[in-house]
Amino acid sequence: MNLERKSGLRSRFEFEENQETAYLEFEIDSGGWITLWHTEVPEALRDRGVAGMLAKTALEYARDQKLKVDVVCPMVADYIAKNPEFKSLVGK
């Protein structure tokens, strides 16, 4: 799993295989929040758990960095619903 910094404020976690790249776009602010914006998985990488792997990586990163999580991405929200051990990371 790669963590790629992008220009501007947004960054992304990436998974690459066979010249196809799946990613979860995020942003970290100065107040200790990580916003998980969007997950994109190319057709060739779908149905293999790649989106869940990206969500888990992002949530573990947030936990390790002691960040509060703001979930915008519906896929990440679904992942948290199925993996309640990450629910406490979601900020209020």
C-alpha positions as CSV (number, residue, x, y, z in Angstrom):
1,M,0.0,0.0,0.0
2,N,1.4,3.4,-1.0
3,L,0.7,6.8,0.6
4,E,1.1,9.3,-2.1
5,R,1.1,13.0,-1.5
6,K,-0.7,15.1,-4.1
7,S,-0.5,18.8,-4.8
8,G,-2.7,20.8,-2.6
9,L,-4.2,19.5,0.6
10,R,-5.5,16.1,-0.6
11,S,-3.5,12.9,-0.5
12,R,-4.3,9.3,-1.2
13,F,-3.6,5.8,-0.2
14,E,-3.0,3.7,-3.3
15,F,-3.0,0.0,-4.3
16,E,-1.5,-0.8,-7.6
17,E,-1.5,-4.0,-9.6
18,N,-1.0,-4.7,-13.3
19,Q,-0.8,-1.0,-14.1
20,E,-4.2,-0.4,-12.5
21,T,-4.4,1.9,-9.4
22,A,-7.1,1.9,-6.8
23,Y,-7.1,4.8,-4.3
24,L,-8.7,6.4,-1.3
25,E,-8.5,10.2,-1.3
26,F,-8.1,11.9,2.1
27,E,-7.2,15.2,3.7
28,I,-5.6,16.0,7.1
29,D,-6.2,19.4,8.7
30,S,-4.3,21.2,11.4
31,G,-7.0,20.4,14.0
32,G,-6.2,16.7,14.1
33,W,-8.9,15.5,11.7
34,I,-8.6,13.2,8.7
35,T,-11.4,13.4,6.1
36,L,-11.9,10.3,4.0
37,W,-13.3,11.7,0.8
38,H,-13.5,9.2,-2.0
39,T,-12.5,5.6,-2.9
40,E,-12.0,4.6,-6.5
41,V,-11.3,1.0,-7.7
42,P,-10.9,0.3,-11.4
43,E,-13.0,-2.5,-12.8
44,A,-10.0,-4.9,-13.1
45,L,-9.4,-4.7,-9.3
46,R,-13.0,-5.0,-8.2
47,D,-14.6,-7.8,-6.2
48,R,-11.2,-8.6,-4.5
49,G,-11.5,-6.6,-1.3
50,V,-9.3,-3.8,-2.5
51,A,-11.7,-1.1,-1.3
52,G,-11.9,-2.6,2.1
53,M,-8.1,-2.9,2.3
54,L,-7.8,0.8,1.5
55,A,-10.4,1.7,4.1
56,K,-8.7,-0.5,6.7
57,T,-5.3,1.1,5.9
58,A,-6.7,4.6,6.2
59,L,-8.4,3.9,9.5
60,E,-5.3,2.2,11.0
61,Y,-3.3,5.2,9.9
62,A,-5.8,7.5,11.6
63,R,-5.6,5.4,14.8
64,D,-1.8,5.3,14.8
65,Q,-1.6,9.1,14.2
66,K,-4.3,9.8,16.8
67,L,-6.5,11.5,14.3
68,K,-10.3,12.0,14.5
69,V,-12.0,10.6,11.4
70,D,-14.6,12.4,9.2
71,V,-16.2,10.0,6.8
72,V,-17.5,11.4,3.6
73,C,-17.0,8.3,1.4
74,P,-20.0,5.9,1.6
75,M,-17.7,2.9,1.0
76,V,-15.7,3.7,4.1
77,A,-18.9,4.3,6.1
78,D,-20.0,0.8,5.0
79,Y,-16.7,-0.7,6.0
80,I,-16.9,0.9,9.5
81,A,-20.5,-0.5,9.9
82,K,-19.1,-4.0,9.2
83,N,-16.0,-3.5,11.3
84,P,-17.2,-1.8,14.5
85,E,-13.7,-1.8,16.1
86,F,-13.1,1.4,14.0
87,K,-16.3,3.2,15.1
88,S,-14.6,4.9,18.0
89,L,-12.3,6.8,15.6
90,V,-15.2,8.6,13.9
91,G,-15.3,12.1,15.4
92,K,-18.4,13.9,16.7
